[in-house]
Amino acid sequence: MDACRPGAAFASQGRDRGSSVSRTGLTVGDVIRVPEGGHLPGVGELKLYVAEIVSRTVGAGHVWVEVHGHEVKEDRTLRIRRRYARIRADLAEVLPARGR
């Protein structure tokens, strides 16, 4: 299935594809899990398919990455609505590709 198409189950596109943000480990195509307090705006844990990396900034001693993406639902499909998030890079866990 096509991971970029909202509503489709995601599959890894590989860490060598897309644009990478230096010193953060985040790459377009990654699915990340970020705990509460590690992302803005929002409350609770965030599981997000990274569709675009906008910028990287340093604030309060941490690297923050601004991304656009799609939230990943419990059934591993993507929400249709595109979402903006500011992610604290050191708290983002890149999830393994399905089937690995």
KAZIZI-V964943 format. One record per residue. RES is the residue in three letters. PSI is psi in whole degrees, 0 to 359 (999 if undefined). OMEGA is omega in radians with two decimals (NA if undefined). D_CENTER is the distance of its C-alpha to the mean C-alpha in Angstrom with 1 decimal. Layout:
BEGIN
RES,PSI,OMEGA,D_CENTER
RES,PSI,OMEGA,D_CENTER
END
This chain:
BEGIN
MET,158,-3.10,18.4
ASP,115,-3.08,16.3
ALA,339,-3.11,12.5
CYS,346,-3.11,12.3
ARG,114,3.11,14.9
PRO,142,-3.13,13.9
GLY,346,3.13,16.0
ALA,152,3.05,15.9
ALA,140,-3.09,14.9
PHE,152,3.01,12.0
ALA,150,-3.12,13.2
SER,139,3.07,12.0
GLN,7,3.10,12.8
GLY,145,-3.10,13.5
ARG,351,3.14,12.4
ASP,356,3.13,15.3
ARG,156,3.09,14.2
GLY,183,-3.12,12.7
SER,137,3.13,12.7
SER,148,3.07,11.9
VAL,120,-3.05,12.2
SER,142,3.08,15.1
ARG,15,3.09,15.3
THR,334,-3.10,11.7
GLY,0,3.12,10.8
LEU,137,-3.13,7.4
THR,147,3.02,8.2
VAL,132,-3.11,7.8
GLY,345,3.09,7.8
ASP,152,2.92,5.8
VAL,124,-3.06,5.0
ILE,153,3.02,4.4
ARG,129,-3.10,7.2
VAL,127,-3.12,8.4
PRO,163,3.06,12.1
GLU,138,-3.10,14.1
GLY,349,-3.14,15.1
GLY,6,3.12,12.0
HIS,153,3.08,10.5
LEU,146,-0.29,12.6
PRO,168,3.04,13.8
GLY,167,-3.13,14.1
VAL,145,3.11,15.7
GLY,179,3.13,14.8
GLU,145,3.11,12.0
LEU,129,3.01,8.6
LYS,120,-2.94,6.9
LEU,135,2.94,4.2
TYR,123,-3.08,4.5
VAL,111,3.13,3.7
ALA,333,-3.11,7.5
GLU,137,3.02,8.7
ILE,119,-3.04,8.9
VAL,308,-3.10,11.8
SER,170,3.08,13.2
ARG,131,3.13,13.6
THR,162,3.06,16.2
VAL,129,3.13,18.1
GLY,137,3.13,19.3
ALA,34,3.09,21.2
GLY,10,-3.12,21.0
HIS,152,3.03,17.2
VAL,127,3.09,14.7
TRP,135,-3.14,12.4
VAL,126,3.07,9.7
GLU,126,-3.09,9.7
VAL,158,2.91,7.1
HIS,143,3.14,7.9
GLY,201,-3.14,6.4
HIS,132,3.09,7.9
GLU,143,3.12,8.3
VAL,125,3.14,9.3
LYS,169,-3.12,13.0
GLU,327,3.14,15.2
ASP,11,3.09,16.7
ARG,21,2.99,13.5
THR,165,-3.08,13.8
LEU,141,3.02,11.7
ARG,145,-3.08,13.0
ILE,318,-3.07,14.8
ARG,130,3.09,14.3
ARG,143,-3.06,11.7
ARG,140,3.03,10.0
TYR,142,3.04,9.9
ALA,148,3.00,8.6
ARG,115,-2.97,9.9
ILE,132,2.99,8.3
ARG,112,-2.95,11.0
ALA,322,-3.08,10.1
ASP,346,3.13,12.7
LEU,352,-3.12,11.5
ALA,126,3.09,8.0
GLU,120,3.08,8.9
VAL,123,-3.09,7.8
LEU,146,3.14,9.4
PRO,154,3.10,12.3
ALA,148,3.11,13.0
ARG,137,3.10,15.3
GLY,3,3.12,18.9
ARG,999,NA,18.7
END
